[in-house]
Amino acid sequence: MKRYTAKYVLDGITEADFQSWKHHPVTKIYHRYLRDFERLLAEKQIGLLRTSQTMPDPYVTGEFKGRIETVSDLADLKYQDIRSFYTPEQEQQEQETEE
């Protein structure tokens, strides 16, 4: 899989731009939805545990846990998370030189 550089993906978007986006009214609604959805998933998992006669299938409980963590990560996304996910430009150049 081709890894893009942070500079390419961000295309001039600064941390200030990102913070401005986070405080936009539409983005606030989106983040509220993520938090509410995260809470709903947790409530469903608790409901499953309360009503089960035996321990639920580990796959099912693991799926709940994974979905809850993913939604939480998306709700808490930071600019630095995006920057660090993509390969730094210098590292990308070194990889291309080695190939």
N, C-alpha and C positions, 0 to 999 in steps of 0.2 A: 504494500500500500504506500502510495506516495505521501510523504509527510510535508506539509506546507510550512513555511516559516511564519513566525509571528508577524513580521513586518508585512508580508503578503496578505495574511488573513485580516489583520486589523486595519490595513489600508489607511493609515493616518488617524484612526480613532484613538483618542487619548483617554487617560483615566478620567479626566474631567468630563469628556463626552459621555463616557460610560455612566458616571455618577448622575449626569443630567438625565440620561435615559432611565435610570433606576427611579428617579423622582418624578417621572412623567406620570400623569394620572392613569393612562392606559396600562403602563407597566405596573403601577401599584395595584390595579385590579387583577392583573395577571398573577402577581406574587401572592395576593390574597387568595386567589383561586388555588394556587399550589399549596399554600398552607392549609386551607380548608380540605383539599383533597388528601393531603398527608394525614390529617386528623381523621378523616373518614376511613381511610385504609387501616389506621391503627385501631379505630373502633370496631371495624369488621373483624380484625384479627383477634381482638379481645373477646368479641362475641363468639367467634369460633371456639376459642379456648374455654369459655364459660359453658357452652352447650355441648361440648364433646364428652362422650362417655369414656373415651380413651384418648391418649395423646394423639393429636392430629398428625397426619403424614408430615415428616420432616421437610419434604419437598414443598408442601403447601405453606408451612410456616416460614421456610426460607424464601419463598417467592414473595410473601407479604413483606418480610424484612427488607429484601432487595428493592422492592417497589417503593417502600416508605423511604429508604435511604436515598434512592435516586431522586424522588420528588423533593426531598429535603435539600439535597445538593443543588438542584436547579433553583430552588427558592433562595438559596444563600450564595448564588454565583457572584464571584468577585472578579474584577478586571485582571488581577494577578493570576487567577485560576486559568483564564483564557491565555494570557501571555505564556505561562509556564507549560501549558499543554502542547503548544506548538514549538517546533524545533527552533532554537536561536539561529540567526542568520550565519554566524561563524561556524557552528556545528554542521549546518546544512552544506556549507561550502566544503568543509572537510570530508563529509560523506561523499559528495560528488567527485572530489579529487581522488578518493580511494577507489571509486568504481571505474 
